[in-house]
Amino acid sequence: MNTQGISMNALIDHTLLKPDCTADQIRKLCAEATEYAFASVCVLPWWVELSAQLFNNVCTVVGFPLGANTTQTKVAEAVALVRAGAREIDMVASITALKSGQVDQVRADITAVVDAVAEHGGMVKVIIETCLLTHDEKLVMCDVVSAAGAAYIKTSTGFSTGGATLEDVALLRKHVSSNVKVKASGGIRDRATAQAMAEAGASRIGTSSGIAIVQG
């Protein structure tokens, strides 16, 4: 990715997904996102409505963090969250289905959420949890996410055994279709790492360390 002329701030999804976060912490997150002109705030579904009152681009998570919810549940959750004010949905793909060879079902699961969200004016990033996948499974997911019409493929939830790597970001960028962007997330805590992820092909950086990153 050519990052020349693009501020690091504009790449960051300012993230707070801890299960014990509070309303006051969400208010602080949104205030920081406003001050630093971050791309979005990424919050738990519970906090979408509040966040949408405080910041103009709210991202939230669906089927999080395992991706094992039924498609019907994911679609219903995604639509409800877009109606509540979210503009971006980071959904977790069904890793258990992929590992079982159910590629068509994984594609259908993602497509259903992408289509439902699009009908309500939102867009979808698909988390594939790269740390749990083989090289070949990552390539399969590049094809699946591209075919489903998602806006982004995303490396990680940050809640599994590993986060984003430069190798995975570069691999995803190489193998998804040109209209699909890459979001790197999980373990990105400093500017050098974030910059390297952007140079490897990431158009978004999911991190809870956004301020530390932009301040260098």
N, C-alpha and C positions, 0 to 999 in steps of 0.2 A: 504493500500500500504506500502510495506517495503521500506523506503527511505534511509536505511543505505547504504553508499557508493555512493549515488547520491547527487550531489551538488544542492542546491536550485536554483542556476543560470540556471542549465540545465532544470528546470521545467517551466521557465518563458517565456511566450509570451509577449514581451515588446511592450506595446500597446499604440497607439495614434489614436483615432477615432473621435476626436472633429471636428465639422463641420468647425471651423474657424482655424484649424491648417495650418501652412505655410510650404513651401518647406524647409526653414531653420530648422524648428522644426523636420521635417522628417530626414534631414541630421544628426541632433543631435541625434535623436532616433537611427539611424543606427550605428552611431559612439559609442554610449553607449552600444548597443547590441554587437558590436564587442569587446569592452573593457571588458565587463562582461561575454562574452560567453553565452548569453541568447539563448534559444531554437529557437526563431524566433522574428521578428518584425511583429506586426499586424497593418496594415494600411488601410486607405480608398482605394477603387479601383483606385481613381485618382492618387494615389502615388505609385502604384505597380511598374511601370517601373523604376522610380527613385530609389526606395528602392532596387530593384533587382540589380542595378548597385553598390550598397553600402554594401549590406549584403547578405549572402549566403542562407538564408532561410526566404522567405517572405510569410507571411500569410495575407489574406485579407478576406473581408466579401461579402456575396452574399444574396440578398433579405433582406437587412438590413435596419432598425431594426425590421420591422413588420412581415416579412416572407410571406406577402400577394401577392407577385408578382406571375405571372403565371409560370408554370413549364418551358415553352418555354423560357421565359425571364431569369429565373434563370440559365438554362443550357447555354444559349448563353453568359450570363455574366461570368459564371464560366470558360467556355472554353476560352473566350477572355482574362481573367485575368491570367490563367495558361500560355497561349501563351505569355503574356506580362512579365512573370517572376515569378508569384506566384507559390509556391509549396504546399501551404496549403490553403484550402478554408473553412471558417467558414460560413456555410449557415444557415439561419433561417428557421425552419420548419413552415409550414402553420398552425399557431395557430387557425386562424379563421376556417379552415377546420376541425381541430381536434375538436374544440368546437361544430361544427355542426354534429359531428358523422361520418365524411367522412374519416374514418381511412384508407381505401384502397387508397384513393386519396393522403393522406399524405405520405403513404409508396411509392407510385408511384413517387411522386414529389421528394422525397429524393433519391430514387433509380436512377432516371434519372440523377440527378446531380452527384451522386457518380460514376456512370458508365462513364459518359462523362469526368469527371475529371481524372478518372483512365486511360482512353485511352490516356491521354496526360501526364501521369506520375505524377499526383498530388494526394493528398488525402483530404478527407472531414471530418470536424467536424460539427455536427448538433446541433444547438442551439435550445433548446426546451422551453426556457423562463419559468423556473420552478415557478416563482412567480405568474404566471397566471394560473397554472394548479392545479387541484385537485390531491389528492394522487393517485386515480385510473388512471387519465390521465397521470401522470408521469410513471406509470407502463406500460400503453399502449405504450408510446413513447419509453420506454426501448426496448420493443418487436419490434417496428417499426424500430428503428434505427439499432438494431441488424440484422433484416431481410434484411435491405437495404444495408448492407455491409459497413457502414461508419466506419471510423477509430476511431472516438471519438463521445461521446455525451457530450454536453456542457450545463452548467446550464443556462446561462444568456447572454443577450446582454450588460447589464449595462445601458440600456436606458429605462427600464420599471420601474415597481413599486418596485422592489427589486432585490438583487443580489444573490450570492451563499450562501448557508447555509451548515453547517456541516451535518445536517440531510439529506438534499437533495443529497449531494455528496455521503454519505454512502448508501442511497437508490439506487441511480443510479448504483453505483459500484456493489451492490448486485444483481441487476436485469438485467443489460445488459449482453450480452454473453461475454465469457472470452477474446475474441479477440477485443472487443470494450473497449477503454480507456475512462476515464472521465476527462473533463476539467472544472475547477471551475473558474468562472469569475464574476465580479461585486462586488465592495465593499471590495476587499482584498488589504489592504494598509500597513500591518506591517508583520514582520517575524513570529510572534506567530500565527497569523491567517493563513498565507500561510502554515506554518508547519502543523497546525491542519488540513487544507484541504488536504494536501498530505497524512497525516496519516489516514484520513477518506477514501482515495481512489483516489484522484486526481493525474493524471500523468502530467497534465499541469495546470499552473496558469496563467490566463489572467489578466493582471494588468498594470496600468499606473504608479505604484509605485515600479517598479522592483528594482531600485537602493536602495531606502529606505529599502526594504525587505532584500536584500542580505547584506546590511551594518548593519542590525540589529537595 
